[in-house]
Amino acid sequence: MDFFTAQDRARRMTGRLVILLVLAVIALIVAASLAVALAVTLLEGGTLAADPLARAQDPRLLGGVATAVILVVGVGSLVRHLQLRAGGSVVAEALGGRPLNLETRDEEERRLLNVVEEMAIASGMPVPEVFLLEDQAINAFAAGHDLDDVAIGVTRGAIESLDRDQLQGVVAHEFSHILHGDMRLNLRLVALLHGVLVIGLVGRMLLHASGDRRTRSRRGGGHVAVLGLGAALMVLGYAGTLCGNLIKAAVSRQREFLADASAVQYTRNPGGIGGALKVLAVHRLGSRLLASHAQEFSHLFFGSGVRSLSRLTATHPPLEARIRRVEPHWDGSLPPVPAIRSASPRPAAVSPQGAASLAARAPADQATAEAMGAGARATEAAAADAIVASVGRPSAEDIGRARRRLGEIDERLIEAAHQPSAARALVYGILMGADPASREAQREALVGQAQPDVLVELESLEVPLSRLRPGQRLPLMELALPVLRRLSVAQSTRFQACLRRLMALESRPGALQWALHRLVLQGMQGERRARRDRHLADLSGPLSLLLSTLARAGQQDDRQALAAVERLSAVLGVPLDFVREPALATDLDWAMARLVRLAPSERAPLLAAMSCCVAHDGRIEPEEAELLSAVAWTLGCPLPSPARPLDERDGGSAGESGNETA
């Protein structure tokens, strides 16, 4: 299943969940009407012989109860939705997780960060925030609404009990939930079911109120009716919760199978995810979490996380079934109870020979392999189709390439991306242009506006930044985003003001500079969740500007760029005008603000058109790949880099290559 199909399926599933919830609420209204009619009958001194069923059919009583139930469920769901609006970090903190220190020297924590970073870069998305749950059970989860507010949580038991391949399998499983739209669906499900749970909480409040002596003395015998109503509402609330759990379990079980299969597809290593499931099967604590909110978020977890009274309400398939899905020839044997492992840190560099052996052991799927080897061996259309097919589908080759690229980057820059002051200096250095006059003006602006400690870091990073090679800037930006999101409000405001000042002072801003600048800002601020209902035919102006910019970045002269845009105009059926003058950053921001509102079904054709622009000359250079990946991410389409591996001819400073795409 490709990325766009998976996202569409998740959206349709959300609609089905709403329908099921509406049916559950109707059932609750009927049951609550009966309970209220019975309570009213008892309050008026009647008996059961007074036919409470007829009273329950009274339009006024039925309408009042329906209004009350809908109001309670609606308000409860809305409140929970607003609480979860900030993204995955809210879920992680509710479960007792703490943000993992990005400068940690703990070998196991460092290994977890390395695995998450490699998987994120291979997927073409910024590195998510990583949380550690100090729980000895083996479990993990991914939560968030969009790609820019994702949080991944992993327990202490998981990083201590699993080896690197097994941990990578678990992380790949969670990335499948991110890329298939499951995490957004899961948070919506949490909010919807919370409203049903509130009915039970109301019943509990009534029970407490009716049990108070002063209440009983004021109401006389009426407290019996209130007590009965409270008990009935509690029963209804828990019955509704049971229905919700059945819905949650039915949805979650199938998506767990899909995530396991995707983990194998991403890593080409069934022993990774399969081994993790086997270790989980023999672990003394299993996957059960001690967090008080574990039940509410149980469908987010890698393992079940909570005990289930019945298979009908189990959010996860049996471990044996999951293992047999990924290892069909499994003989049923399990490993011994794991001892605490010591992890090894990520090597400073991975040789090309080592990366090649990794790719040979786990060859990429056909679509991604064609995307990576596009250029002269494939036609423009085939290359674009392969690139679109690779969206949201990282392969073992992508993971190996991400690991190699991180190993080739100067270790000082890797460390800088994990430190608050140095990360800001790193971003400043990458986004400063190649023109000497511009760089001087930009440096002077930073001296007057940036914090002194950041300026010190910028000076110390000048040499390694000057040695950056094409293809290395985007990974550094992705690595830096988690620490940039943790800046205080004052620090973030000053940092973003400095970024805007740098772009304003650039005499020859390149398309790649603009795209990286936009990626950082969107990664920190989050995506505006505007309604996505526009079509390509409605956006010919923004489309012309973006495709003209990409075409010029991918061609040697304007005639080739013009030919690419004219051809795409015919293919898309949208009248496009080639924009000859290099676009300003503000103009490109204007275009993107409109293109992000494209309907989901229109994004695949747009991405294909973007790919055709940069591959029109039969090859995709590293700078073009960075540009394409950065723009694709801002459109919500995580794209594994379609660039060929770096070689010695790709040299050049960050500033020089940064403006080659102008």
Secondary structure, 3 states (H helix, E strand, C coil): CCHHHHHHHHHHHHHHHHHHHHHHHHHHHHHHHHHHHHHHHHHCCCCHHHCHHHHHCCHHHHHHHHHHHHHHHHHHHHHHHHHCCCCHHHHHHHCCCEECCCCCCCHHHHHHHHHHHHHHHHHCCCCCEEEEECCCCCCEEEECCCCCCCEEEEEHHHHHHCCHHHHHHHHHHHHHHHHCCHHHHHHHHHHHHHHHHHHHHHHHHHHHHHHCHHHHHHHCCHHHHHHHHHHHHHHHHHHHHHHHHHHHHHHHHHHHHHHHHHHHHHHCCHHHHHHHHHHHHHCCCCCCCCCCCCCCCHHHECCCCCCCCCHHHCCCCCHHHHHHHHCCCCCCCCCCCCCCCCCCCCCCCCCHHHHHHHHHHCCCCHHHHHHHCCHHHCCHHHHHHHHHHCCCCCCHHHHHHHHHHHHHCCHHHHHHCCCHHHHHHHHHHHHCCCCHHHHHHHHHHHHHHCCHHHHHHHHHCHHHHHCCCCCCHHHHHHHHHHHHHCCCHHHHHHHHHHHHHHHHCCCCCCHHHHHHHHHHHHHHHCCCCCCCCECHHHCHHHHHHHHHHHHHHHCCCHHHHHHHHHHHHHHHCCCCCCCCCCCCHHHHHHHHHHHCCECHHHHHHHHHHHHHHHCCCCCCCHHHHHHHHHHHHHCCCCCCCCCCCCCHHHCCCHHHHHCCCC
